[in-house]
Amino acid sequence: MFGVLIVCYLFLGGLGGGLCLVLSLVGLTVPREELGRRITAPYRSFFRYGYAASTCSLIAAALCLLVDSGNHGALAYLFFSGRITYLSVGSYLLVGGVALSAVFAYLWAVRSSVRRVRAFRALQIAAALVGLAVALYTGLFLASMQAVPFWNTLWLPALFLLSSVSCGLVAALIVGHMSGVSLQFGQYFARMAAIDAAVIVLEAVCLLGLVLGSLFAGGSDSASAAASASASALLFGEYAWVFWSVSVALGLVAAFVVDATVMRAGQILPGRPCYSLVPGVCVFAGAFALRFCMVMAGEHPVASLLGA
């Protein structure tokens, strides 16, 4: 049913939504007096580059959907049909995420101060909610498909949401390092690494719940058999090497170890780019592999049971 373009959409949409969520929440912690007077260069560099990255990621996710759909003329129907469906809601969220991320990238780039702080805060809250919704929707998009029992569980949206938040946190760390502001806010970014470590633990719990719940699904019906077959393919079958080596070893274990190193150091030290770049490689590779494995392990056993 789905190919690599949908996997790319799930990854890029989750990354863009998670980064928009993280940046908006971090933006709410900027002191009011900092916004009211001339905003210092470190704040402006961090947020403008961060929101620009979020905008690019969400646009790339939308392009993946556009190319995968094939029927480009029918896409306008999603916006103007008047019907509320998963696809139409997801399209509105994606457009909203792109718009808000682009607006904030522009504001942080050109504005030297904020006159209406309350309105600015309200817009940040709206961006955080939209980012959260986009990240959550990538999991709900699959979970809504009852024809694939492996996806039809609440564990999947929770798993994708946590994975997206982790991607957003690590992307923010990379932006902070590349823009040079991690040197000014070393302890602050170390706290973000600690939060990422906690998110990774919760992500592992959701992954365990999803896999075990499907592997030992009760019942003798075809849905339970398909869910169990999907879990077996993920753990022991053709996708096991990607799942264990990339999703688990890199995306969870290695990323947690690097986050723990940052937590122990108490800050991102100068001259240590690995503290942001290494977990970025681990988390991004693990997140993409996770979505690839979930899609492929979910749909192939169902096709086999149907005789396809």
Summary of the structure (lengths in Angstrom):
residues: 308
radius of gyration: 20.1
end to end distance: 11.4
largest distance: 66.8
contacts: 1072
relative contact order: 0.13
helix: 80%
strand: 0%
